[in-house]
C-alpha cells in the first residue's frame, strides 16, 4: 500500500476536506485511484471517500484534470504539540455550570 509520501498529494493525511476537494481536481484518473485505494486501506473516512468517488465518476465521464501540480501546493502545517493552552491561562477548577435551570448553579468561590 502506498505511503502518504508516495501519494500524488503532499501531506494527504493532514488535508482538510475542503483542501482535499480542491487539490484532487488536478489529478488524473490513475493518481485519483491511488489516493482512493490509500483511503480505503487506511482511514476509510466516508466524506473523503464520497468526494474521491464523485471526482472519479467525473473523470470517467470525460472531465479533464485542472491545470496545476499538486506537488507544488503549499504544505499543510500540523500542530503535533497539541493545544497552546498553558496552566497559567487555564480556567479555575470548579463545579460545572448547570445550564437552563435558574438558581442551581453553585456559588463558585463565594460565601
C-alpha positions in Angstrom: 0.0 0.0 0.0 1.3 3.5 -0.8 2.6 5.7 2.0 1.5 9.3 2.2 4.9 10.4 0.8 4.3 8.3 -2.3 0.8 9.7 -3.0 0.3 12.3 -5.6 -0.9 14.8 -3.0 1.7 16.1 -0.5 0.6 15.8 3.2 -2.5 13.9 2.1 -3.3 12.7 5.6 -3.3 16.2 7.1 -5.5 17.8 4.4 -8.9 19.2 5.4 -11.9 18.1 3.5 -12.1 21.4 1.7 -8.4 21.4 0.7 -8.7 17.8 -0.5 -11.7 18.7 -2.6 -9.8 21.4 -4.4 -6.5 19.5 -4.8 -7.9 16.3 -6.3 -9.2 18.4 -9.3 -5.7 18.4 -10.8 -5.3 14.6 -10.5 -5.7 12.3 -13.5 -7.7 9.0 -13.1 -4.7 6.9 -12.2 -3.5 9.3 -9.5 -7.0 9.6 -8.1 -7.4 5.8 -7.9 -4.1 5.6 -6.0 -5.5 8.1 -3.4 -8.8 6.2 -3.3 -7.0 2.9 -2.6 -4.9 4.5 0.1 -8.0 6.0 1.8 -9.9 2.7 1.6 -7.0 0.9 3.2 -6.3 3.4 5.9 -8.8 5.8 7.5 -11.8 5.0 5.1 -13.5 8.3 6.1 -16.9 8.3 4.5 -17.0 12.0 3.5 -13.5 11.7 1.9 -14.5 8.5 0.0 -17.6 10.3 -1.3 -15.6 13.2 -2.6 -13.0 10.9 -4.2 -15.6 8.7 -5.8 -17.6 11.6 -7.1 -14.5 13.1 -8.8 -13.6 9.7 -10.2 -17.1 9.5 -11.8 -16.5 12.9 -13.3 -13.2 11.9 -14.8 -14.7 8.6 -16.1 -17.4 10.8 -17.7 -15.0 12.8 -19.7 -13.9 15.6 -17.3 -10.3 16.7 -17.6 -8.0 17.3 -14.7 -7.5 21.0 -13.9 -4.1 22.5 -14.7 -1.7 22.7 -11.8 0.8 20.5 -10.0 -0.5 19.2 -6.6 3.2 18.6 -5.6 3.7 22.3 -5.6 0.8 23.1 -3.3 1.6 24.8 0.0 2.4 22.3 2.8 -0.1 21.7 5.5 1.2 22.6 8.9 0.0 20.3 11.7 0.2 21.0 15.4 1.9 18.0 16.9 2.2 19.7 20.3 -1.5 19.9 20.9 -3.3 22.9 22.4 -1.4 26.1 23.2 -3.3 26.4 26.5 -1.0 26.6 29.5 -1.6 26.1 33.2 -1.3 29.8 33.8 -4.1 30.6 31.3 -6.5 27.7 32.1 -9.8 28.3 33.8 -10.0 27.7 37.5 -11.3 24.3 38.5 -14.8 24.2 39.9 -18.2 22.7 39.6 -19.6 22.7 36.0 -22.4 25.2 35.5 -25.9 23.8 35.2 -27.5 25.5 32.2 -31.2 26.0 31.9 -32.2 25.8 35.5 -32.4 29.0 37.5 -30.6 29.3 40.8 -29.0 25.8 40.6 -25.5 27.0 39.6 -23.2 26.6 42.7 -21.7 29.8 44.0 -18.2 29.4 42.8 -15.7 30.9 45.3 -18.5 33.0 47.0 -19.8 32.5 50.5 
